[in-house]
């Protein structure tokens, strides 16, 4: 097992990285690491000489009524899991280390804002400004770490698509690696927010993945009408506060009515009792 170094300042991070010789893989996270994150770290470890894992709950991607203050912060456990996955460095800065004083005084900072057509729907519609914060912090991490490759999970499919577009359009010399969703034994997509679920909601949460599986089964049987598949998926989510169920083209993430090429079904819904917002998706 590698020795893992925990770094909390940008200055120390940049200085330490200069001493390394070899390829660098970056795994950006908000901490509360789980086996999904571990799979990203392991993938980065296989393909790079060094692995940097960022652990930073980024305030600019949370809205006023979202769970920034209660988002789980478990750095000691994160260090152990990252070490098991093969990480070399954890970069765990404070918000004041990552952003200048003007952000905390006036809630303003330079933002990287993806095109409206990428963010005016799905999670971006429900969470205004969210992807501005995501792209801003990821850009900062790219500039600080200067990785050869960066690893993101497919569970956050819209985020992954937007980051791929940002890298392409802003000419970042970084390879974005898409990694598969990691699931619990019953099919529930692993998420840091699963810890918020009550016992009752945990049992019901699996219905999200069941809805996706059923839609895929119908598509495999020849049903190509998106609305039929969406209606079927919706029937599995009685009692949930459904934010969206949508089918998009994997090529450009636009909404489609008839599936003729590779497509993705995405679901976001709040659980009946604890109102935890969960997301999941599946390629059709």
NORMO-V896028 format. One record per backbone hydrogen bond with DSSP energy under -0.5 kcal/mol. CO is the residue of the C=O (numbers start at 0). NH is the residue of the N-H. If there is no record, write none. Layout:
CO|NH  CO|NH
//
This chain:
4|6  4|89  6|91  7|93  8|12  9|13  10|14  11|15  12|16  13|17  14|18  15|18  16|19  22|48  22|49  23|147  23|148  24|51  25|27  25|150  26|53  28|55  33|37  34|38  35|39  36|40  37|41  38|42  39|43  40|44  41|45  42|46  43|47  49|24  50|87  50|88  51|26  51|53  52|90  53|28  53|55  55|57  56|58  57|60  58|61  62|65  66|70  67|70  73|77  74|78  75|79  76|80  77|81  78|82  79|83  80|84  81|85  81|86  82|85  87|4  88|52  88|90  89|6  89|91  90|54  93|96  93|97  94|98  99|102  99|103  100|104  101|105  101|107  102|106  110|112  111|113  114|117  114|118  115|118  115|119  120|123  120|124  121|124  121|125  122|126  126|129  128|132  129|133  130|134  131|111  131|135  132|136  133|137  134|138  135|139  136|140  137|141  138|142  139|143  140|144  141|145  147|174  148|25  149|176  151|178  152|155  154|156  155|159  156|160  157|161  158|162  159|163  160|164  161|165  162|166  163|167  164|168  165|169  166|171  167|170  171|173  173|175  174|149  174|176  175|177  176|151  176|178  178|153  181|189  183|186  187|183  190|193  191|194  192|195  193|196  197|201  198|202  199|203  200|204  201|205  203|206  204|207  204|208  205|209  206|210  207|211  208|212  209|213  210|214  211|215  212|216  213|217  214|218  215|219  216|220  217|222  218|221  221|223  223|225  223|258  224|228  225|229  226|230  227|231  228|232  229|233  230|234  232|235  233|236  236|239  239|241  240|269  243|267  245|265  246|255  247|263  248|252  253|248  256|225  257|259  261|249  262|283  263|247  264|281  265|245  266|279  267|242  267|243  268|277  269|240  270|274  275|270  275|277  277|268  279|266  281|264
//
